[in-house]
């Protein structure tokens, strides 16, 4: 009997403690907490022009400006950004390091199983670069696949890996690198014959690198999968349980699209009207 009473006593204490944590905000949603504190933590991929760190330590980029605009409109003034490797974004989100992740984060079916995406903010095509003079005459992913000796550099976790596989490029032909500088370095040093990333990212990176050992393939043939030319659609991503937050974010994003403000935020980073997402929805992209 004593043991039974002790059990109920402990249970009661735990219940009271649980109530105490609830009143302190333990059961509050991420959106409620962010509004209450006026602060949100965002994980940004280190990829220009989406997000990058300036020499004076400021985080800039189209994803940064869009996130700040939307969160400020939601009453969240303090946007604490962290720039990290692309491949660590989703794990960092689930680990609680970030409340939201964005910057070059394409909506795709496998990712939709892990995170809750907002609606797309832009669309973008692929970029492709080779050594000067294009010695292997490479103009598409298929050209790599058709030349067993050709190799291509691509960033870890990037959608381009799926495109390369769909084009028939073998695992042995791919050199997986952690970030953009590593990808550029791999081509400059001859470790690979070509590199790929999104078109705007590639052009911005090469402007920064100012290298005479790399040449963009201007007539690059965009990948075609299942008879459709592939475009990547980028969006912010949240934890699956934060659907209320996603809904609030989408409402503000819709206002930016309808007012023309979204394009204004994109243009300083090289985006044009052709990069707007149009009527494509998250649901369509998650279905594949």
N, C-alpha and C positions, 0 to 999 in steps of 0.2 A: 504493500500500500504506500509506504514511504517513497519507493522508487517511482510509483505512478504519479504521486503528488509532485515529486521533483520534476518529472517530465513535463507536467502541465505548467508548472511554474516557469520552467525554461522556455516553453513554447510561448507563454504570455509575454515574457520579457522580450523575446525575439519579435513578437508581433508589435509590441510598443515601439521597439527600435525601428521596425520597418515603417511604422506610421511616421516616426520622426524623420526618416530619410525622405519620405514622400513630401512632407511639408517643406523640406529644404530644396525641393526641386528634383529629387531623385527620379520621379516618374514623369517629369516634364519632357515634352518632345524636344528634339533638337531645335526646331523653329522657335518654340516658346522660350527656350533658354537663350537662344541667340538674340531674340527681341528684348528679353528681360535684361540681359547683360550688355546689349548693344555691340556684340562682338561675334565674329565668326572666323573659324580657322580654315583656310583653303590651301590645298596642295596643288601646286602648278608644275607641270612638266617643264623642264629646262629646254625649251625649243622655240627659237625665234621663228616667226613673229608672234607666236601664241603667248609665250611668257619667257622672260629672261631677266637676269640680274645685270644692272648697269654697273659701271666702274665705281660709282659712289654708293652702291648697296641698295639701290631702289629697284623694285620689281616692276617691270613694264611689260606691255604686250596687249594684243586684242582681248585675250581671255581675261586678263587682269582688269581692263577697263570695263568690259561687259559685266563681270562679276561685281565690281564696285558699284556700278550704276544700278544693277538690280537689287543688291543687298541694301544699298542706301535708300532706295525707293521702298524697301520693306521695313525701314526704320533701323537697320543694322549699320551703324556708321563705321565701326572699326573692323576692317577686313585684314586679318593677320595672315599674310601669305608666306608659304614656304616653297622654295624652288627645289625640286628633287629629280632624280632620274625617272623617266617615264615608266619603266618596269616596276617601280615600287609604289606607284600611286594607289592602285586598288588594294593592295595589302595594307598600306598605310591608312586608307580609309576605314577598313574593317578593324584595324588595330586601335582606332580612336585617335590617331595622330592628326587627322583632318576631319572636318565636318562635311566638306565638299571637295571634289577633285575636278580639275578641268585643264585645258590647254592641249590641243592636239588629240583629245580623247574621242575617237570615232565611236559612233553607235554601231555595234555589231552583235549578232545573236549570242555568241559565247560570252561576251561581256554583260549582256542583258540578264544573264543568269546569275551574275555576281553583284550587280549594282542596279540602282534605279536611275535611269537617265531622264534628264529634262528633254524638252524638244530641241531639235538641232538649231545651231546658231549660224552655221556657214557650211558650204560644201567646197571641196578642193580636189584637184587632180594630183597625179604623181609626177615627180621629177626624177631625172636620170642623168648621171654624169659619168664621164670616162676620162682617160688620159688624153692629152692633146693629140689631135689628128685622128682620134678614134681608131687605133691600130687594129682592133678586132672587128670593126664595122658593126657595132652594136647599136640597134635602134629600137629594141623592144625587149621585153622579158623573154619572149620566145627565142630571140637570137641567142640569149644566154643558154637557154635549154638545149638549143640545137648545137651548141659548141661545148662538149664535155670538159674542155680545158679552161673555159671561161669561169670566172668567179665574181661574186657580187657581195658588197658589204651592205648590211641592213641592221637597224637598231633592235635590240632585244625588246620583245613585246609589241612591236609595231605591226600594223595591219598589212604592211608590205610583205611580210613573211607569208601570209595567206595567199596574196596575189602571186608571189613567186612560185609557191607550191602548185597553185592552180595552173600556172603556165608550164609546169613540167620541170621546173628547176630542182635538181637534186639537193639533198641536205649537204652533201659534200661540196657543192658549188657555193653554198652560202657561208659567209663569214659574219657571225653575229657579234655586234659590238655594243657597248653600254650606252654610248651617247653620240651626239653629232660630231664633236671634235675627233673622236676615235674613228668615225666613219670617213671623215675627210682625210685624216692621216693615213688610213689604210689604202686609200687610192693614191695619195701623193707619193707614198713609199713603194707603190707597186705590189702591195700585199694582195690587192684585188684589182680586177679589170674594170669594174664599174661600181657605182653606189646608187642607192635609191632612197628617197624620202619624199614627203610632200613637196610640191613644186615651189611654194612660197618659202618653205623652210630651207630648201636647197639653195635657192637664189640668195636669200638673206645670209645664209651661212658662208657662201662663197664670197659675198661682198666683204664679210668680216675677215675671212681668211686671206683675201687678196692673193690667191695662189695662181701661178702660171703653169701649174702642173695638173690642172683640172679643167675640163671643158664640158659645159652643159650640152646635152643632145637636144637641140631645139625641135627636131622632127621626131621626137620620141613618140612611139605609138602607145597611147593609154591602154592599160590592161582591159581585156574584155572577158567577162566571166558569165557563162550561161547566156551568151548572146547580147549582153549589156555592157556598155562602157562603164567602168567602175569609177565612182566618185566617193570620197570619204565625207561623212557628215559629222561634224564635231559638236559636242554638247558637254554640259556640266553633268557630273554623276554624283549620286547620293547613296547612302546606305539603304537597303531594301525596305527597312521599316520607316523611312522618312518620306513616305508618300505625300503627307500633308505639306511638307517643305517643298517637294517637287511641284505640287499643284500651285503653291504661292509663287514659286520661281517662274513657272510657265506663264502665269497671268501677267507678270511684269515683263517677261520676254515678249509676249504677244503685243503688248503696248509699244515696245521698242520697234518691233517689226512694222506695225501699222502706222506709226508716226514717222518712220524713216530714220529714227535715231540709231537703229542698229547699224545701218550702212555708214552713218557718220562715225560711229565708234570703230568700224572695221577699216575704213579708207586710209587712215594714217599709217596703217601697217601693210599697205600694198594690196588689200582686197578691193574688188570691184563689185558692181551690181551682179555680175555673173557668179559671184561666190555666195550670194544669198541662197538660203536653203529652199526657197519656194514653198510648195505645199507638201513636201515630203514630211512624214510624221515619224515619231519615235517608234510607234507600233509597227509601221511598215518595215523599218530598218531592223527592228528586233526579230521580225519574222524571217528576214533574209530574202 
